[in-house]
Amino acid sequence: MTSNGAMTRHEVRECAFLILFEMTFREDDSAQELYELAEEVQDLTVTDSVKAMVEGVLLHKEALDEIIAQYSKKRSLSRLPKLNLTILRLALFEILYDDTMPDNAAISEAITLAGTYTYQEDTAFINGVLGNYVRENRNAEAAENA
């Protein structure tokens, strides 16, 4: 990660992803403890933007998981690999709660993370879940506004 200057949006997202993924294994640790661990052990830069993204996902985790469960037709939430679940939570958080992030960009970034950290078939699964969610909700919004 960048140690000099501001982090790019992609770097912020990747750092938040790594911290959120670590949290899936260390549920007893506080976010602050994991921020410190990320900086010390993983040499990650934990900025206010990273913290805002991590804490936003944690705040809305239940709602995000409900959406994932609804759109993951073939796999139950408990059977999803933790990497996939973390990527889906992060992307849905951006789609739902970040007005500056276009839906397609959030999906593209999720696919980029998946391409780096997961198997090829997982990338297709993540793309399918996010794409179906966005399509169905855009259609519902369009119908309401018509």
C-alpha positions, 0 to 999 in steps of 0.5 A: 500500500502507498506509504507516501501521500494519499491512498487511491480509492482502490488502495483504500478498498483493498486495505478495508477488504483485508481488515474485514477478511481478518475480522472473519477469523478474529471476531473477539478482536476490536476494530481498533486492535485489527487496525493496529495489527494491520499496520504493524504486521501487514504493513498496511496504511489504515487511514480514516477512509479505510476505517470509515469503510470497515466500520460502515460494512460492520454497521450494516453487516446484517442487512448486507448478509440478508441481501447476499443470502437472497441473491446467493441462490445455490449457496447458503451464507454459511457455506460461502468462502469467507473471501467471497463473503467479504468481497460481497459485503464490501461491494454491496456496502458501496452500492447501497451506502456510497452515493459517490460510487457508481454501481458498475464501478463497485461491481468492477472493483469487487471483480478486481478483488476477486480476481486477485484473491479468489478462484475464477469460479468465485469471481463469476459467482460474485459478479452474478450475485452483484449483477442480479442485485443491481439489475433487480433493484434498478428495475424496481426503482425505474418502475417506482419512478415511472 
